[in-house]
Amino acid sequence: MRVVLDSNILLSALISPHGPPDRIYRAWRAARFELVTSITQLEEIRRASRYPKLQAVLQPAQVGLMVNNLQRALVLEDLPSGFETSDPDDAFLLAMAKAGEADYLVTGDRRAGLLQRGSVGRARILTPADFCAEVLRRH
């Protein structure tokens, strides 16, 4: 099973342990699914972790460790274009799901319209809570 995690899920896993994002991240670390990421996403995580509001709650060492861990996932270098989203900065998530042949895309971002879309390619788009309830519970 291949999964794309929105950057907000990955950063949330570091900010609030014991919530659904942390549970999902720990499930990947325990090899319960294959994570699909990209050079684009790794750069976004590095950049976002330097935002003042996130610097206040994130330890640089935690972010560095996560980025190092993510480099052991399926890292896509070239992403297809042509994906439309309300937030153009989130189009790469749809491209990752399609190019990485993901089964799921997990996001907490309701504003970008990804959750309303429901799917991309064969990937279902779910919230972290729904992914935990529907997928992690049975795998």
SEKE-367844 format. One line per field, with one value per residue: residue number from 1; residue in one letter; x, y, z of N, C-alpha, C, O in turn. Coordinates in pm, 1 decimal, m for minus. Atoms other than C-alpha are relative to their C-alpha. Layout:
SEKE-367844
n [NUM	...] .
res [A	...] .
n.X [X	...] .
n.Y [Y	...] .
n.Z [Z	...] .
ca.X [X	...] .
ca.Y [Y	...] .
ca.Z [Z	...] .
c.X [X	...] .
c.Y [Y	...] .
c.Z [Z	...] .
o.X [X	...] .
o.Y [Y	...] .
o.Z [Z	...] .
***
This chain:
SEKE-367844
n [1	2	3	4	5	6	7	8	9	10	11	12	13	14	15	16	17	18	19	20	21	22	23	24	25	26	27	28	29	30	31	32	33	34	35	36	37	38	39	40	41	42	43	44	45	46	47	48	49	50	51	52	53	54	55	56	57	58	59	60	61	62	63	64	65	66	67	68	69	70	71	72	73	74	75	76	77	78	79	80	81	82	83	84	85	86	87	88	89	90	91	92	93	94	95	96	97	98	99	100	101	102	103	104	105	106	107	108	109	110	111	112	113	114	115	116	117	118	119	120	121	122	123	124	125	126	127	128	129	130	131	132	133	134	135	136	137	138	139] .
res [M	R	V	V	L	D	S	N	I	L	L	S	A	L	I	S	P	H	G	P	P	D	R	I	Y	R	A	W	R	A	A	R	F	E	L	V	T	S	I	T	Q	L	E	E	I	R	R	A	S	R	Y	P	K	L	Q	A	V	L	Q	P	A	Q	V	G	L	M	V	N	N	L	Q	R	A	L	V	L	E	D	L	P	S	G	F	E	T	S	D	P	D	D	A	F	L	L	A	M	A	K	A	G	E	A	D	Y	L	V	T	G	D	R	R	A	G	L	L	Q	R	G	S	V	G	R	A	R	I	L	T	P	A	D	F	C	A	E	V	L	R	R	H] .
n.X [84.6	m77.1	71.6	m55.8	41.7	m15.8	m103.1	61.8	13.1	m133.3	m37.5	88.9	m49.0	m106.2	53.9	89.6	m7.4	117.6	116.4	m0.1	m120.3	m110.7	29.5	m27.7	m145.1	m56.4	36.8	m95.0	m130.2	9.1	11.3	137.0	31.1	m109.9	24.7	m42.7	m30.6	m69.0	m96.4	83.1	54.1	m110.2	m33.7	109.5	m8.8	m113.1	39.6	108.9	m48.8	m67.3	97.9	m4.9	100.5	m39.0	m126.0	31.0	47.4	m76.8	m143.6	m69.2	m50.6	113.6	28.3	m110.9	15.9	112.0	m42.8	m89.8	84.8	78.2	m85.7	4.5	128.0	m4.9	m17.1	16.8	m77.7	74.1	144.4	78.0	70.1	136.6	98.5	65.6	49.2	31.7	m128.9	m99.9	m111.4	33.8	11.9	m103.8	49.0	75.2	m99.2	m70.0	91.5	15.0	m128.4	m45.3	101.5	43.2	134.5	61.4	m60.2	54.2	m15.1	91.1	25.0	133.2	10.7	m55.5	96.1	m45.6	93.0	124.7	m27.4	28.2	m99.7	m83.6	m45.1	60.7	m15.1	108.1	m48.4	62.6	m53.9	m78.8	88.1	61.8	m104.2	m23.6	118.3	32.5	m113.5	m92.5	73.0	12.5	m126.4] .
n.Y [m117.0	m124.4	m113.5	m134.9	m80.4	m143.7	m54.4	m41.7	120.2	30.9	m100.1	19.3	116.1	m49.1	m100.8	57.2	145.0	76.5	m26.0	81.3	m12.7	72.4	143.6	35.6	m5.6	116.0	120.3	8.6	35.5	142.0	71.1	45.8	m40.8	m66.5	m143.0	m64.3	m141.4	m56.0	m107.5	m119.0	3.9	m14.5	m142.6	m70.9	24.8	m80.9	m141.0	m26.3	12.9	m125.6	m106.1	m37.3	66.6	139.9	3.7	m8.0	129.6	110.7	6.3	25.0	137.8	87.6	m17.9	62.7	144.8	39.7	m10.0	114.9	119.4	m4.9	34.0	146.1	31.8	m7.3	m143.0	m31.2	m118.1	m76.0	14.1	m47.5	m126.9	m2.4	25.9	m122.9	m4.4	m135.3	m53.5	52.8	61.1	138.8	81.1	103.7	116.7	81.1	56.0	107.8	113.9	61.6	53.6	104.3	106.0	10.2	47.5	m103.1	m130.7	m42.1	m143.7	m65.7	m131.6	m6.3	m117.6	23.8	74.6	137.1	95.7	m1.5	71.0	140.5	93.1	m37.8	129.8	105.8	m37.5	m65.4	m112.7	13.5	m73.6	89.5	81.1	103.1	96.2	84.2	83.0	90.8	71.6	54.2	91.0	133.2	50.4] .
n.Z [0.0	11.5	m58.6	2.7	m114.8	18.0	m88.3	m126.8	m82.8	m50.6	m100.3	m115.1	m75.5	m88.1	m91.7	m101.5	m9.7	m43.3	84.3	122.1	83.7	m63.5	13.3	139.7	18.4	m69.6	77.5	111.5	m57.1	m35.3	129.0	26.5	136.5	70.1	12.6	123.6	m18.9	116.9	m26.6	m23.0	m134.8	m96.4	m2.0	m65.9	m144.4	m49.5	7.0	m95.3	m137.2	m34.8	m22.5	m142.1	m84.7	m18.5	m74.0	m142.6	m51.2	57.2	m25.1	127.0	5.0	33.2	142.5	71.5	m9.6	85.0	140.1	23.2	7.8	123.1	113.3	13.5	63.9	145.7	27.5	141.8	37.8	100.9	m17.3	114.4	m22.4	51.2	m104.0	m45.6	m137.6	m46.6	m44.8	94.6	m72.3	m33.3	122.0	0.2	m74.7	96.8	92.0	m71.9	m13.3	132.2	48.0	m91.4	m2.6	m139.5	m31.1	m84.5	m24.4	m129.2	m18.9	m93.6	56.8	61.1	87.3	133.7	80.6	24.7	m62.1	77.4	125.0	m29.6	51.7	113.9	48.6	m82.5	m140.8	m74.7	m79.6	m131.4	m114.0	m85.7	m84.8	84.1	36.5	m118.7	m26.5	110.3	58.5	m99.5	m88.4	59.1	56.2] .
ca.X [0.0	140.5	48.8	114.4	105.3	45.0	327.8	82.4	33.1	405.8	464.8	161.1	311.2	605.8	394.0	134.1	236.6	m43.0	m281.4	m379.4	m87.3	162.5	m8.1	18.8	385.2	464.5	277.1	499.0	812.2	689.9	671.7	291.7	280.7	513.1	539.4	558.4	730.7	923.4	1211.3	943.3	788.3	1120.5	1201.8	856.6	902.3	1242.9	1101.6	784.3	979.1	1154.3	827.2	825.0	498.6	638.9	986.2	820.6	688.4	933.3	1282.0	1522.9	1671.3	1324.7	1265.4	1611.1	1551.3	1213.8	1364.4	1639.5	1376.5	1169.2	1467.8	1424.6	1073.3	991.0	1126.8	1001.6	1227.9	1015.4	645.1	386.1	216.3	m138.3	m308.4	m556.8	m618.2	m764.8	m419.8	m158.1	100.5	m85.6	m93.4	230.4	45.3	m191.4	105.1	284.6	m22.9	m61.1	308.1	373.9	68.3	m51.4	m354.2	m418.3	m346.6	m388.8	m447.1	m597.8	m622.0	m989.0	m926.7	m732.4	m1031.4	m836.7	m1076.5	m1378.7	m1214.6	m1227.9	m965.4	m686.0	m596.6	m648.7	m572.9	m854.7	m812.9	m880.1	m841.6	m591.5	m875.2	m1046.6	m718.0	m657.2	m1013.9	m1050.1	m698.4	m468.0	m734.6	m757.8	m397.4] .
ca.Y [0.0	337.3	660.9	1031.5	1245.5	1617.8	1822.1	1955.0	1597.6	1539.7	1867.0	1804.7	1469.4	1659.5	1928.8	1713.9	1361.6	1108.7	1261.6	1096.6	1254.3	1115.5	776.2	772.8	877.0	605.4	347.9	435.2	413.9	66.6	m31.3	m63.5	114.6	261.2	638.7	836.7	1174.7	1400.9	1644.3	1916.7	1803.5	1771.0	2129.2	2244.3	2083.0	2246.8	2585.4	2562.8	2458.5	2797.0	2997.1	3195.8	3039.6	2688.9	2768.5	2840.3	2482.3	2273.4	2164.6	2191.7	1853.0	1691.4	1838.0	1728.0	1375.2	1362.5	1483.2	1220.1	952.4	1068.1	1020.3	645.9	660.6	642.5	986.0	1109.7	1352.1	1456.1	1521.5	1550.3	1887.2	1985.6	1924.9	2194.5	2281.8	2580.6	2627.9	2597.5	2508.2	2179.5	2062.5	1869.7	1643.5	1528.2	1480.1	1271.9	1053.1	992.5	945.1	733.1	514.1	586.3	419.9	711.5	1082.0	1201.3	1572.3	1791.8	2093.4	2157.3	2491.0	2351.5	2145.7	1819.2	1646.1	1755.6	1607.2	1261.6	1093.4	1135.5	846.3	539.1	726.7	804.6	1138.9	1110.7	1308.9	1175.7	1058.7	873.6	713.4	590.2	459.1	302.7	194.1	157.8	m16.4	m304.2	m329.2] .
ca.Z [0.0	m105.1	71.3	12.3	326.6	291.2	442.2	702.3	825.6	858.5	1044.0	1265.5	1364.0	1510.2	1675.9	1849.1	1941.1	1996.6	1740.2	1409.3	1213.6	1466.2	1456.0	1075.2	1079.0	1337.1	1124.9	827.6	1045.0	1151.6	779.4	772.2	435.3	172.8	180.1	m143.1	m123.2	m359.8	m377.3	m394.1	m67.3	114.1	12.9	128.2	471.3	513.9	407.5	619.3	927.2	914.3	929.1	1256.4	1381.2	1326.9	1459.6	1792.8	1820.0	1614.2	1708.5	1410.6	1503.1	1483.1	1137.9	1022.4	1147.2	971.6	641.8	673.9	742.3	443.6	216.2	280.0	132.3	m238.4	m340.8	m677.8	m858.3	m1156.1	m1110.1	m1386.9	m1431.2	m1517.0	m1182.5	m1080.8	m715.6	m531.1	m377.5	m655.4	m389.6	m332.3	m695.9	m637.4	m389.4	m663.7	m896.8	m631.1	m577.3	m950.4	m1036.6	m726.6	m793.3	m439.8	m287.4	m48.3	m15.5	343.5	405.1	671.5	441.7	371.4	197.0	m97.6	m212.6	m203.1	37.7	m167.3	m475.2	m314.2	m531.3	m782.6	m1007.3	m792.6	m467.9	m226.2	m50.2	324.3	646.1	901.4	1128.6	842.3	732.6	1088.1	1123.9	779.0	684.3	982.7	1186.6	937.0	818.1] .
c.X [89.4	m84.7	80.4	m55.7	26.5	105.4	m58.0	m19.1	135.3	42.9	m87.8	44.1	109.7	m54.0	m84.4	6.2	m132.0	m126.4	5.8	123.7	120.5	m19.2	32.5	150.6	66.4	m32.3	93.0	136.7	3.5	m23.8	m139.2	m49.7	124.0	m37.0	56.2	23.4	72.0	101.5	m77.5	m51.9	109.6	42.2	m108.4	6.6	114.3	m37.9	m104.9	48.9	72.3	m98.4	m0.5	m102.0	33.1	131.8	m24.9	m37.5	77.8	147.2	69.5	51.6	m110.7	m30.1	109.6	m9.7	m113.8	40.6	94.1	m79.4	m75.9	83.8	10.8	m132.1	20.7	2.0	m6.6	78.1	m74.4	m148.5	m72.6	m69.5	m144.2	m105.8	m52.1	m45.5	m30.9	126.2	107.7	119.5	m27.0	m12.8	102.9	m45.0	m78.9	96.4	75.4	m88.5	m11.7	130.8	49.9	m95.4	m46.9	m142.7	m77.2	82.5	m67.3	30.8	m99.0	m44.1	m132.9	m12.0	45.6	m94.7	40.8	m98.3	m131.0	16.1	m23.3	103.0	81.7	63.3	m68.8	1.1	m126.6	61.7	m77.4	61.2	84.7	m87.7	m64.5	102.1	28.6	m115.3	m21.4	116.5	90.1	m67.1	m1.8	128.4	97.1] .
c.Y [123.7	119.2	128.4	72.6	146.2	48.1	43.2	m118.7	m33.5	99.0	m12.3	m117.4	41.8	94.3	m62.3	m152.1	m58.1	32.2	m88.3	20.6	m74.9	m150.9	m49.0	m3.2	m121.2	m129.3	m15.4	m43.9	m148.2	m87.0	m56.3	43.4	65.9	146.4	51.1	147.7	49.2	103.8	127.6	3.0	15.7	146.6	80.3	m17.1	82.2	147.8	33.5	m5.4	126.3	116.3	32.3	m74.0	m147.9	m13.5	0.6	m135.6	m120.5	10.7	m27.6	m143.7	m98.7	6.7	m66.8	m151.2	m48.1	4.1	m115.8	m129.2	m4.2	m34.9	m151.4	m47.0	m5.0	148.6	22.6	127.0	87.4	m28.0	49.5	132.0	m12.6	m31.3	132.5	m15.1	144.6	70.6	m58.8	m67.0	m145.3	m90.2	m113.1	m124.5	m92.7	m66.7	m115.5	m124.2	m74.6	m67.3	m114.2	m116.4	m27.0	m53.3	104.3	127.3	50.3	148.0	50.8	134.7	2.4	114.9	m27.0	m79.0	m143.8	m101.7	m7.2	m75.0	m150.0	m100.5	67.2	m129.6	m107.6	34.9	66.3	110.1	1.2	96.0	m96.8	m90.5	m112.9	m106.2	m94.6	m98.0	m105.6	m89.1	m63.1	m100.4	m142.4	m54.8	m32.1] .
c.Z [0.0	43.5	m19.0	121.5	m31.2	99.2	133.7	94.2	63.1	108.0	124.6	85.9	97.2	108.1	109.8	m0.5	52.0	m78.4	m123.7	m89.3	57.9	m13.2	m142.1	m24.9	67.1	m74.5	m120.7	51.2	39.6	m124.5	m26.2	m138.0	m59.8	m20.0	m131.7	31.7	m124.8	46.1	33.2	142.6	105.6	10.8	72.1	152.6	60.7	7.3	106.4	143.8	46.4	16.8	149.0	87.8	22.8	75.8	150.3	58.5	m53.2	38.5	m134.2	m12.2	m36.1	m149.0	m82.9	0.7	m89.8	m147.5	m34.6	m11.8	m132.0	m122.3	m18.9	m61.8	m151.8	m34.9	m151.5	m32.3	m98.5	16.1	m124.5	34.2	m48.1	103.0	55.1	144.2	35.2	46.6	m91.4	68.3	37.2	m122.7	m1.3	76.6	m92.3	m98.3	65.2	8.6	m132.8	m44.2	87.7	12.4	142.3	10.3	80.0	m2.2	127.2	19.4	102.8	m52.9	m74.2	m100.2	m142.2	m90.5	m27.0	56.9	m78.6	m131.4	16.2	m48.0	m109.4	m48.5	81.4	149.0	56.0	84.2	131.5	101.4	81.9	85.9	m80.4	m41.9	116.3	20.3	m109.1	m43.1	106.5	90.9	m57.7	m59.0	110.1] .
o.X [179.3	m203.2	202.1	m176.7	138.1	118.3	9.1	m17.9	143.9	95.2	m39.5	26.7	122.5	m1.8	m72.7	m67.4	m203.7	m229.9	103.5	177.4	195.1	76.5	86.5	201.6	156.0	49.6	133.3	199.9	110.2	m56.5	m152.5	m150.2	217.5	m144.5	167.8	m65.6	80.2	97.4	m39.6	m47.5	90.0	69.4	m77.8	m16.1	98.8	m10.2	m91.5	m0.9	95.3	m56.6	5.0	m68.2	m2.9	152.0	53.2	m23.5	56.0	205.2	30.8	49.1	m86.3	m51.9	80.3	13.6	m101.5	11.0	83.2	m51.8	m86.4	30.3	63.7	m150.0	132.9	m100.8	80.2	73.4	m73.5	m191.8	m31.2	m94.7	m186.5	m221.2	25.5	m109.8	19.5	142.2	141.6	185.5	64.7	m38.2	76.8	2.8	m64.7	79.0	102.5	m41.5	m10.2	130.8	114.0	m73.9	m56.2	m225.2	m200.1	205.1	m189.5	146.6	m208.7	m118.2	m143.2	m97.8	m5.7	m69.3	m26.0	m129.9	m188.7	m80.5	m75.1	128.7	43.8	127.9	m190.8	m50.8	m178.6	171.3	m199.6	173.8	72.3	m58.0	m73.2	69.9	42.4	m93.2	m53.3	95.6	115.1	m2.5	4.9	132.1	208.9] .
o.Y [137.0	128.8	130.5	73.2	183.6	m7.9	33.7	m101.2	m64.2	58.2	6.2	m115.5	m15.0	98.7	m25.3	m218.0	7.3	m29.8	m160.7	m78.3	m139.3	m224.3	m158.1	m97.1	m182.5	m221.1	m126.8	m130.7	m209.6	m205.2	m162.4	m8.2	102.5	177.6	17.2	215.4	m22.7	152.3	201.4	107.4	85.4	196.0	173.1	78.7	143.1	215.2	132.8	67.7	144.6	226.6	m58.9	m116.6	m204.1	m110.6	m54.9	m156.1	m232.8	119.2	m120.8	m201.3	m196.0	m95.6	m135.2	m215.8	m150.5	m89.2	m174.4	m211.2	m109.9	m80.8	m197.5	m165.8	9.6	215.8	m23.4	224.7	209.7	m143.2	148.1	161.0	m117.9	m52.9	219.2	m113.9	237.1	191.1	m176.5	m152.2	m216.9	m209.7	m220.4	m234.3	m214.8	m183.1	m216.7	m235.8	m197.6	m184.2	m207.0	m207.5	m141.7	m34.9	109.3	124.4	64.5	189.5	m3.1	206.5	m44.7	111.5	34.8	m92.2	m213.5	m201.0	m114.8	m129.6	m214.9	m200.1	170.1	m200.8	m105.2	m40.7	162.6	93.3	16.2	142.8	m218.3	m209.0	m226.1	m225.0	m215.4	m216.4	m220.8	m203.9	m183.6	m193.7	m239.7	m170.3	m75.7] .
o.Z [83.0	11.6	m0.7	144.1	m67.2	208.0	236.5	216.0	182.0	211.7	236.3	207.8	205.7	219.5	226.7	m73.9	127.7	m53.7	m143.0	m139.0	m15.8	m37.8	m160.1	m86.1	9.1	m77.3	m154.1	m8.9	41.3	m113.3	m87.3	m186.9	11.4	m71.1	m170.8	83.2	m224.4	159.2	124.2	207.7	205.2	120.3	147.0	226.6	166.6	106.5	177.9	229.4	165.9	51.8	231.5	198.2	126.2	148.8	227.6	179.1	m7.9	39.7	m204.6	m121.0	m107.5	m213.8	m181.0	m101.5	m157.0	m222.2	m142.3	m99.4	m194.2	m223.2	m120.0	m88.7	m200.4	m25.8	m225.8	42.4	m84.8	17.0	m185.6	151.1	m95.8	66.2	95.5	179.5	m28.5	27.2	m79.0	8.8	77.5	m108.2	m55.7	48.2	m85.7	m134.2	0.6	m13.5	m136.4	m82.9	38.5	92.3	186.0	m79.2	75.2	m13.1	131.8	13.2	117.4	14.2	m187.4	m188.4	m235.5	m210.2	m103.4	m8.6	m94.4	m184.7	m74.6	19.5	m165.3	28.4	97.9	231.1	m0.4	137.6	132.5	84.5	66.3	101.0	m33.0	m45.7	97.0	45.4	m79.5	m82.3	103.8	138.5	17.4	m101.4	83.0] .
***
